[in-house]
Amino acid sequence: MTYKGYVGKVEYDDEAQIFTGIVINTRAVITFQGSSVDELEREFKASIDDYLAWCKQDGVEPERPYSGKLNIRIKPAVHERAAVQAKLSGISLNTFIERAIEQALS
């Protein structure tokens, strides 16, 4: 489920016979639930809207899903190999890593 850039992951709780969900692309804890698909979608959107309204009311910048900035830790030898290959290819290390991730995801 997606709404305003936020992604919800849904599971079914067979004991309570209800769908429960959580927004997975933010550190803020945003949850929702519903007993039908329609109710679940409505509650998902309401939870996002409530979060954004709370941020506005408190003067807090809402956490936006993924800024595009990523700080990673890799072995120095892998870092070096990637940097050398990027230079040999005439591209930045950032572009090299972005292409590698895109290739892994396709």
CYANA upper distance limits for C-alpha pairs under 8 A (distance plus 0.5 A):
  1 MET  CA      7 VAL  CA      6.11
  1 MET  CA      8 GLY  CA      5.52
  1 MET  CA      9 LYS  CA      7.33
  1 MET  CA     41 GLU  CA      8.30
  2 THR  CA      6 TYR  CA      5.96
  2 THR  CA      7 VAL  CA      5.01
  2 THR  CA      8 GLY  CA      6.70
  3 TYR  CA      7 VAL  CA      7.22
  3 TYR  CA     45 LYS  CA      7.01
  3 TYR  CA     48 ILE  CA      8.22
  5 GLY  CA     64 ARG  CA      8.43
  5 GLY  CA     65 PRO  CA      7.06
  6 TYR  CA     23 VAL  CA      7.10
  6 TYR  CA     24 ILE  CA      8.24
  6 TYR  CA     25 ASN  CA      6.83
  6 TYR  CA     26 THR  CA      8.23
  6 TYR  CA     48 ILE  CA      8.22
  6 TYR  CA     65 PRO  CA      6.78
  7 VAL  CA     23 VAL  CA      5.97
  7 VAL  CA     24 ILE  CA      6.40
  7 VAL  CA     25 ASN  CA      6.46
  8 GLY  CA     21 GLY  CA      6.76
  8 GLY  CA     22 ILE  CA      5.94
  8 GLY  CA     23 VAL  CA      4.74
  8 GLY  CA     24 ILE  CA      6.37
  8 GLY  CA     25 ASN  CA      8.44
  8 GLY  CA     44 PHE  CA      7.92
  9 LYS  CA     21 GLY  CA      5.88
  9 LYS  CA     22 ILE  CA      6.01
  9 LYS  CA     23 VAL  CA      6.75
  9 LYS  CA     24 ILE  CA      6.97
 10 VAL  CA     19 PHE  CA      7.11
 10 VAL  CA     20 THR  CA      6.18
 10 VAL  CA     21 GLY  CA      4.74
 10 VAL  CA     22 ILE  CA      7.25
 11 GLU  CA     19 PHE  CA      6.25
 11 GLU  CA     20 THR  CA      5.99
 11 GLU  CA     21 GLY  CA      6.73
 12 TYR  CA     17 GLN  CA      7.66
 12 TYR  CA     18 ILE  CA      6.49
 12 TYR  CA     19 PHE  CA      4.97
 12 TYR  CA     20 THR  CA      6.70
 13 ASP  CA     17 GLN  CA      6.00
 13 ASP  CA     18 ILE  CA      5.91
 13 ASP  CA     19 PHE  CA      6.51
 13 ASP  CA     20 THR  CA      7.47
 14 ASP  CA     18 ILE  CA      7.31
 17 GLN  CA     35 SER  CA      7.59
 18 ILE  CA     33 GLN  CA      7.51
 18 ILE  CA     34 GLY  CA      6.43
 18 ILE  CA     35 SER  CA      5.21
 18 ILE  CA     36 SER  CA      8.18
 19 PHE  CA     33 GLN  CA      5.95
 19 PHE  CA     34 GLY  CA      5.78
 19 PHE  CA     35 SER  CA      6.35
 19 PHE  CA     36 SER  CA      7.85
 19 PHE  CA     40 LEU  CA      7.45
 20 THR  CA     31 THR  CA      8.06
 20 THR  CA     32 PHE  CA      6.49
 20 THR  CA     33 GLN  CA      4.81
 20 THR  CA     34 GLY  CA      7.16
 20 THR  CA     40 LEU  CA      8.42
 21 GLY  CA     31 THR  CA      6.09
 21 GLY  CA     32 PHE  CA      5.62
 21 GLY  CA     33 GLN  CA      6.34
 21 GLY  CA     44 PHE  CA      8.24
 22 ILE  CA     29 VAL  CA      7.88
 22 ILE  CA     30 ILE  CA      6.27
 22 ILE  CA     31 THR  CA      4.85
 22 ILE  CA     32 PHE  CA      6.80
 23 VAL  CA     29 VAL  CA      7.58
 23 VAL  CA     30 ILE  CA      5.97
 23 VAL  CA     31 THR  CA      6.86
 25 ASN  CA     65 PRO  CA      5.92
 25 ASN  CA     66 TYR  CA      7.56
 26 THR  CA     63 GLU  CA      7.15
 26 THR  CA     64 ARG  CA      7.52
 26 THR  CA     65 PRO  CA      5.99
 26 THR  CA     66 TYR  CA      8.03
 27 ARG  CA     63 GLU  CA      8.18
 28 ALA  CA     63 GLU  CA      7.70
 30 ILE  CA     47 SER  CA      7.22
 30 ILE  CA     48 ILE  CA      7.85
 30 ILE  CA     51 TYR  CA      8.03
 31 THR  CA     44 PHE  CA      8.10
 31 THR  CA     47 SER  CA      7.41
 32 PHE  CA     40 LEU  CA      7.69
 32 PHE  CA     43 GLU  CA      6.27
 32 PHE  CA     44 PHE  CA      6.00
 32 PHE  CA     47 SER  CA      6.91
 33 GLN  CA     39 GLU  CA      8.31
 33 GLN  CA     40 LEU  CA      6.09
 33 GLN  CA     43 GLU  CA      6.92
 33 GLN  CA     44 PHE  CA      7.93
 34 GLY  CA     38 ASP  CA      8.49
 34 GLY  CA     39 GLU  CA      5.53
 34 GLY  CA     40 LEU  CA      4.74
 34 GLY  CA     41 GLU  CA      8.49
 34 GLY  CA     43 GLU  CA      7.35
 35 SER  CA     39 GLU  CA      6.91
 35 SER  CA     40 LEU  CA      7.33
 36 SER  CA     40 LEU  CA      6.48
 37 VAL  CA     41 GLU  CA      6.64
 38 ASP  CA     42 ARG  CA      6.69
 39 GLU  CA     43 GLU  CA      6.52
 40 LEU  CA     44 PHE  CA      6.52
 41 GLU  CA     45 LYS  CA      6.84
 42 ARG  CA     46 ALA  CA      6.65
 43 GLU  CA     47 SER  CA      6.45
 44 PHE  CA     48 ILE  CA      6.95
 45 LYS  CA     49 ASP  CA      6.64
 46 ALA  CA     50 ASP  CA      6.42
 47 SER  CA     51 TYR  CA      6.61
 48 ILE  CA     52 LEU  CA      6.73
 49 ASP  CA     53 ALA  CA      6.57
 50 ASP  CA     54 TRP  CA      6.52
 51 TYR  CA     55 CYS  CA      6.74
 51 TYR  CA     62 PRO  CA      8.33
 52 LEU  CA     56 LYS  CA      6.76
 52 LEU  CA     62 PRO  CA      6.77
 53 ALA  CA     57 GLN  CA      6.57
 54 TRP  CA     58 ASP  CA      6.63
 55 CYS  CA     59 GLY  CA      6.36
 55 CYS  CA     60 VAL  CA      5.20
 55 CYS  CA     61 GLU  CA      6.66
 55 CYS  CA     62 PRO  CA      6.14
 56 LYS  CA     60 VAL  CA      6.62
 56 LYS  CA     61 GLU  CA      7.81
 56 LYS  CA     62 PRO  CA      8.33
 74 ILE  CA     78 VAL  CA      7.09
 74 ILE  CA     79 HIS  CA      6.94
 75 LYS  CA     79 HIS  CA      6.79
 76 PRO  CA     80 GLU  CA      6.63
 77 ALA  CA     81 ARG  CA      6.69
 78 VAL  CA     82 ALA  CA      6.57
 79 HIS  CA     83 ALA  CA      6.61
 80 GLU  CA     84 VAL  CA      6.58
 81 ARG  CA     85 GLN  CA      6.58
 82 ALA  CA     86 ALA  CA      6.53
 82 ALA  CA     93 LEU  CA      7.44
 82 ALA  CA     96 PHE  CA      7.93
 82 ALA  CA     97 ILE  CA      8.30
 83 ALA  CA     87 LYS  CA      6.76
 83 ALA  CA     92 SER  CA      8.48
 83 ALA  CA     93 LEU  CA      6.03
 84 VAL  CA     88 LEU  CA      6.66
 85 GLN  CA     89 SER  CA      6.60
 86 ALA  CA     90 GLY  CA      6.67
 86 ALA  CA     91 ILE  CA      5.75
 86 ALA  CA     92 SER  CA      6.36
 86 ALA  CA     93 LEU  CA      5.91
 86 ALA  CA     95 THR  CA      8.48
 86 ALA  CA     96 PHE  CA      6.17
 87 LYS  CA     91 ILE  CA      6.41
 87 LYS  CA     92 SER  CA      7.32
 87 LYS  CA     93 LEU  CA      8.08
 91 ILE  CA     95 THR  CA      6.79
 91 ILE  CA     96 PHE  CA      7.13
 92 SER  CA     96 PHE  CA      6.75
 93 LEU  CA     97 ILE  CA      6.65
 94 ASN  CA     98 GLU  CA      6.59
 95 THR  CA     99 ARG  CA      6.58
 96 PHE  CA    100 ALA  CA      6.75
 97 ILE  CA    101 ILE  CA      6.69
 98 GLU  CA    102 GLU  CA      6.65
 99 ARG  CA    103 GLN  CA      6.54
100 ALA  CA    104 ALA  CA      6.68
101 ILE  CA    105 LEU  CA      6.70
102 GLU  CA    106 SER  CA      6.80
